[in-house]
Amino acid sequence: MKQIAFALALTLAAPAAWAADKLPLSQISNYLNGLKTVQTTFTQVNDDGSLSTGKLWMQRPGKMRFEYDPPNSAVVLARSGSVQIFDPKSNQPPEQYPLKRTPLSIVLARNVNLSQANMVMGHSFDGTATVVTAQDPKNPEAGRIELMFTDNPVELRKWVIHDNAGSQTTVLLGALNEGGRLDQKLFSDKKRSGSGNR
């Protein structure tokens, strides 16, 4: 379940035109602040090379839900400043972490400001996309997140979570369905929502 914990800072990916040049941090911050609700699917590449798939819902600020497909079938909820991991195969209470102790907090913050001191560790252009590596300057021990953005329009296509133990988790998402209202039960109920809430 450790791998799922690090999947909390996953990737939003969607078909888009490749960026022609490095995007400024201010434009990326504005883009993230403009993401209010998102529904999508994801494919997660774990540190050991194994793959997981599932569905994701995000409501900024502060809320995200991951539903992993069988055989994993776990549910991960970010809400009320905490992250909970529900493992249907375990009889133990859900694992719980403060949201601020995960790099996911950067994406779910009420006001994303990548220009603040000591947050961005890298800002480059790889020939096709802008890559930003960031950490929470107040909680650097939480690890770092590597975000990849394309341009025209600006879209977040991938992110990679690096923990301080040296492992990494990559998540790629399908097309982002942005905007609209989300059922708030998604963020208060560990039960699997089923395809009706896609």
C-alpha positions as CSV (number, residue, x, y, z in Angstrom):
1,M,0.0,0.0,0.0
2,K,3.0,2.3,0.3
3,Q,3.1,2.7,-3.5
4,I,-0.5,3.9,-3.4
5,A,0.4,6.5,-0.8
6,F,2.9,8.0,-3.1
7,A,0.4,7.8,-5.9
8,L,-1.3,10.7,-4.2
9,A,0.6,13.1,-6.2
10,L,-0.2,11.6,-9.5
11,T,-0.5,12.8,-13.0
12,L,-3.1,14.5,-15.1
13,A,-2.6,13.8,-18.7
14,A,-4.6,14.6,-21.8
15,P,-4.1,14.7,-25.6
16,A,-2.7,18.1,-26.4
17,A,-0.3,19.9,-28.8
18,W,3.3,19.8,-27.7
19,A,4.7,22.9,-26.1
20,A,6.9,25.0,-28.4
21,D,8.9,26.6,-25.5
22,K,9.3,26.6,-21.8
23,L,6.1,27.9,-20.0
24,P,6.6,30.5,-17.3
25,L,5.9,29.5,-13.8
26,S,3.3,32.2,-13.5
27,Q,1.3,30.7,-16.4
28,I,1.5,27.2,-14.9
29,S,0.4,28.5,-11.5
30,N,-2.6,30.2,-13.2
31,Y,-3.5,27.0,-15.0
32,L,-3.5,24.9,-11.8
33,N,-5.5,27.5,-10.0
34,G,-8.1,27.4,-12.8
35,L,-8.6,23.6,-12.3
36,K,-11.6,23.4,-10.1
37,T,-13.0,20.0,-10.8
38,V,-11.6,17.2,-12.9
39,Q,-12.7,13.6,-13.7
40,T,-10.4,11.2,-15.6
41,T,-8.9,7.8,-15.7
42,F,-5.3,7.0,-14.8
43,T,-2.5,4.5,-15.3
44,Q,0.0,4.3,-12.6
45,V,3.6,2.9,-13.0
46,N,4.9,1.8,-9.6
47,D,8.5,1.8,-8.6
48,D,8.8,-1.9,-9.2
49,G,7.5,-1.5,-12.7
50,S,4.1,-2.9,-12.1
51,L,1.0,-1.2,-13.4
52,S,-2.3,-0.1,-11.8
53,T,-5.3,1.6,-13.4
54,G,-8.3,3.4,-12.0
55,K,-10.5,6.5,-11.9
56,L,-9.7,9.9,-10.4
57,W,-11.8,12.8,-9.3
58,M,-10.4,16.1,-8.1
59,Q,-12.0,19.2,-6.6
60,R,-9.7,22.0,-5.7
61,P,-8.9,23.0,-3.1
62,G,-8.1,20.1,-1.0
63,K,-10.1,17.1,-2.4
64,M,-9.1,14.1,-4.5
65,R,-10.3,10.5,-4.9
66,F,-8.5,7.6,-6.5
67,E,-10.4,4.4,-7.2
68,Y,-8.1,1.5,-8.2
69,D,-9.4,-1.2,-10.5
70,P,-9.4,-4.8,-9.4
71,P,-7.4,-6.7,-8.2
72,N,-6.2,-3.8,-6.2
73,S,-9.6,-2.2,-5.6
74,A,-8.2,0.3,-3.1
75,V,-9.7,3.7,-2.5
76,V,-7.6,6.8,-1.6
77,L,-9.3,9.9,-0.4
78,A,-7.7,13.3,0.2
79,R,-10.0,15.6,2.2
80,S,-10.1,17.8,5.3
81,G,-6.3,18.1,5.3
82,S,-5.6,14.4,5.4
83,V,-5.1,11.4,3.1
84,Q,-6.7,8.1,3.8
85,I,-6.0,4.7,2.1
86,F,-8.7,2.1,2.3
87,D,-7.4,-1.4,1.5
88,P,-10.3,-3.9,1.0
89,K,-7.9,-6.7,1.6
90,S,-6.9,-5.5,5.1
91,N,-8.8,-5.8,8.3
92,Q,-6.8,-2.8,9.7
93,P,-8.1,0.8,9.9
94,P,-7.2,2.9,6.9
95,E,-3.7,4.3,6.7
96,Q,-3.8,8.0,7.2
97,Y,-1.3,10.8,6.5
98,P,-1.5,14.6,6.8
99,L,-2.0,16.1,3.3
100,K,0.8,18.6,3.9
101,R,3.2,15.6,4.2
102,T,2.6,14.6,0.6
103,P,3.6,16.4,-2.6
104,L,0.0,16.3,-3.6
105,S,-0.5,19.3,-1.3
106,I,1.2,21.5,-3.9
107,V,-1.5,20.7,-6.6
108,L,-4.4,20.8,-4.2
109,A,-3.4,24.1,-2.4
110,R,-6.0,26.8,-2.4
111,N,-3.5,29.1,-4.1
112,V,-0.8,27.5,-6.2
113,N,2.2,29.8,-6.4
114,L,5.2,28.1,-8.0
115,S,7.2,31.4,-7.7
116,Q,7.4,31.3,-3.9
117,A,10.9,30.8,-2.5
118,N,12.4,27.3,-2.3
119,M,9.5,25.6,-3.9
120,V,10.7,25.0,-7.5
121,M,13.9,22.9,-7.7
122,G,13.9,22.6,-11.5
123,H,12.2,24.4,-14.4
124,S,13.2,23.2,-17.9
125,F,12.1,22.4,-21.4
126,D,12.8,18.9,-22.7
127,G,12.1,19.7,-26.4
128,T,8.4,18.8,-26.2
129,A,7.1,19.9,-22.8
130,T,7.9,22.0,-19.8
131,V,9.0,20.1,-16.7
132,V,8.7,21.6,-13.3
133,T,10.2,19.8,-10.2
134,A,8.7,21.2,-7.0
135,Q,8.6,20.6,-3.2
136,D,6.7,22.1,-0.4
137,P,9.3,24.4,1.1
138,K,7.7,24.0,4.6
139,N,7.8,20.2,4.3
140,P,10.8,19.2,2.1
141,E,10.9,15.8,3.8
142,A,7.6,15.0,2.1
143,G,9.4,14.4,-1.2
144,R,9.2,16.2,-4.6
145,I,6.9,16.1,-7.5
146,E,7.9,16.4,-11.2
147,L,5.1,17.9,-13.4
148,M,5.1,17.8,-17.2
149,F,3.0,20.4,-19.1
150,T,2.3,20.9,-22.8
151,D,1.1,24.1,-24.5
152,N,-1.8,25.3,-26.7
153,P,-3.7,24.8,-24.5
154,V,-1.6,24.4,-21.3
155,E,-2.3,20.9,-19.9
156,L,-0.7,18.8,-17.2
157,R,0.1,15.5,-18.8
158,K,2.2,13.6,-16.3
159,W,3.6,13.8,-12.8
160,V,6.2,11.7,-11.0
161,I,6.5,11.5,-7.2
162,H,9.9,11.0,-5.8
163,D,10.0,10.1,-2.1
164,N,13.0,10.6,0.1
165,A,13.7,6.8,0.2
166,G,14.6,7.0,-3.5
167,S,11.5,5.4,-5.0
168,Q,9.2,7.0,-7.6
169,T,5.7,6.6,-8.9
170,T,4.5,7.8,-12.2
171,V,0.8,8.4,-13.2
172,L,-0.6,9.1,-16.6
173,L,-4.2,10.1,-17.0
174,G,-6.7,10.0,-19.8
175,A,-8.5,13.0,-21.1
176,L,-9.4,15.5,-18.5
177,N,-13.1,16.3,-18.1
178,E,-12.9,19.7,-16.4
179,G,-15.6,21.7,-14.7
180,G,-19.1,20.7,-13.6
181,R,-20.3,19.6,-10.2
182,L,-19.0,16.5,-8.5
183,D,-21.1,14.3,-6.1
184,Q,-19.6,15.2,-2.7
185,K,-20.1,11.6,-1.6
186,L,-17.1,10.8,-3.7
187,F,-15.0,12.6,-1.0
188,S,-16.8,11.2,2.1
189,D,-17.5,7.6,1.2
190,K,-14.9,4.9,0.9
191,K,-17.3,2.7,-1.1
192,R,-16.5,2.2,-4.8
193,S,-18.6,4.5,-6.9
194,G,-19.0,2.3,-9.9
195,S,-19.1,3.4,-13.6
196,G,-22.1,5.6,-13.1
197,N,-20.0,8.3,-11.6
198,R,-17.4,8.4,-14.4
